């Protein structure tokens, strides 16, 4: 494989755009006649770049035989084969039943292990570097659909080397229709701000992969291949395959017990998981950052509405000291002199206000439109959440 011109990691970004030649884009890489086939760099083998900034260099290893669970093998056996035949190994970790992680301290020893076909063949193993270690995928939008993935790979230029190009598609009837969104994978741990198509600059956005749902237990964030849960029915939530279900009229979701299929997009648990994935924000992560010192005190009366919030920032936690509490929509309570300790305790112990504030923070973090975020906007959003 040719050494990458712009290795992964987090090197200082150069303003010089490196363009690859058309000779790298042969039909063997997947261009072909079908414009929707993902296009990959010809002959690409995932190896750690020379200037990679990782502190540990992981390689995932599993057996060529799907019936052999390498992750369940004896640690004594694994220690023996990897310490006697492989140089530079500093640690072994179980990833799952099928897979282990072999950790190196130097990039070149990790790369040498990947290409050590004698050892891998002897023990009937296969090895690869996790994509997340050295690659990062972003998306560009509003790309004309008449431009093929191959042409994009040929003409796009970036400060980081481009590994693959894939256009998003959707099914319309029996046909596949290309969309104007394209994913670009870079040999880097970070994304460039922009990439160039001739003179035109596309802004690069972070790619959020779809939520993974197991089709065995129907929980999230793991595949059925490594699922340790019981087989569940996506129709009635029983402990059987959906093909054997005799209660198809009684829909019951495994996750929320609602009257819908477990794979339904309308499931509130699934919708929450999707929002968390998109914004990388969870109710727990926000709530855990809230302490009594983050809030001014509230009056001793039963409170339901907080008057204002301060201007938004990346960490919007504190309320404006000038707060006004009302018992209901029609009656306003004067703001008395308050004991600080009592006020702090009051707001933290008021679950309705606390969860409304958390919901407001989550919505602000997931906000994608261009509407300016002002104090009035935050106030209205909080009042809306308090009224629910």
C-alpha positions, 0 to 999 in steps of 0.5 A, a space after each residue: 500500500 502507498 503511504 498516505 500523504 497526509 497521515 491521521 491523528 491531529 497534525 497542525 492543519 496546513 492550508 495547502 490542499 492535497 489533490 489526488 490524481 485520477 490514476 488512483 480512481 480505477 474501476 477496481 475500487 468500486 466506481 463502475 457504472 453505478 454512481 451509487 456504489 461507495 468508492 474507496 481508495 484503491 488498494 487501501 489497507 487500514 494501518 496506523 499513520 506514522 504521525 498518529 497521535 494515539 497513545 495506545 495502538 489497538 488491533 482487533 483479532 478474531 478467529 476465521 472460524 465463526 464457531 470459535 469464540 476467541 474472546 472466551 478462550 483461556 487467558 493463559 492460552 492467549 498470553 502464550 501465543 501472543 507473547 511467544 510469537 508477536 513482538 511489542 504487545 503490552 496488553 490483551 483485552 476481551 472485546 466480546 465473545 468473538 473478539 479480543 483487542 491486542 494493544 501495542 505501544 508503537 504504531 509500527 509494531 501494530 502495523 507489522 502485526 496486521 501484515 504478519 500473515 504467517 502468525 495469522 494463518 498459523 492460528 487461523 486468525 484475522 486482524 484489523 485496526 478499528 476504524 475509529 482509531 484512525 478514521 473520521 467520517 463527515 458529511 457534505 450537503 447539497 451535492 448535485 446528484 448527477 455527480 458520481 462517487 468516483 468523480 467526487 473522490 477524484 475532484 475533492 481535495 482536503 487537508 486530510 487524505 480522503 479514504 472513501 466517498 458514499 452518497 446517501 440513497 433512498 428507495 422510491 418504489 423499485 428504484 434507488 434515488 440518490 440524495 444530495 448528502 454525501 459521507 466522506 471518510 478521512 484518514 484523521 481523528 478530526 474533521 476538516 472544516 471544509 473540503 474543496 470541489 474545484 473552486 467550490 467549498 463544502 462545509 463538513 459536518 460530523 456524521 452521526 450513524 443510525 441508532 443500532 438496534 438488536 434484532 434478538 432482544 430489541 435493545 439498543 447499541 449492540 448487534 444480534 451477533 453478540 447479544 446475550 439477551 433472550 430472544 424477544 418478539 418484536 410484535 408482542 414482546 414475548 420470548 419467541 421469534 416474531 415468526 412464531 407469534 400468535 398474538 399479532 393483534 396485541 402489539 406490545 413494545 419490548 422497550 416501552 410496553 406501548 401498543 406498537 412494534 419494537 422497531 417502530 420509529 414512534 417508540 418514545 424510548 427509541 426517539 429519546 435514544 436517537 436524540 441522545 445520539 444526535 446531540 450526544 446529550 443525555 438527561 443523566 449527563 446534564 442532571 449530573 452536572 447540576 449542583 445546589 451551587 448552580 442555582 439561586 434560592 427559591 421562595 418557600 411557597 410552592 413554585 412552578 415557574 422560573 422567570 428568566 434564564 441568563 444568556 445561553 452558552 455551552 454550559 447553561 446552568 445558572 439562573 438569573 438572580 432576579 427570579 420571579 415565582 408564580 403559584 399559577 398562571 393567574 396569580 403572581 407572588 411577590 419576591 421576598 427576602 430568602 435564606 440562601 440555603 433554603 432557596 437552593 434546597 427548594 429548587 433542587 428538590 422541586 422535580 418539576 422545575 429541575 426536569 423542565 430545566 434539563 429538558 430545556 438544556 437538551 433542546 438547546 443542545 440539539 437545536 439545529 436551526 438558525 434562529 438566534 438564541 436569546 434570553 427571551 427565547 430561553 425563557 419561552 422555551 423553559 416556560 413551555 416545558 414547565 407547562 407540560 
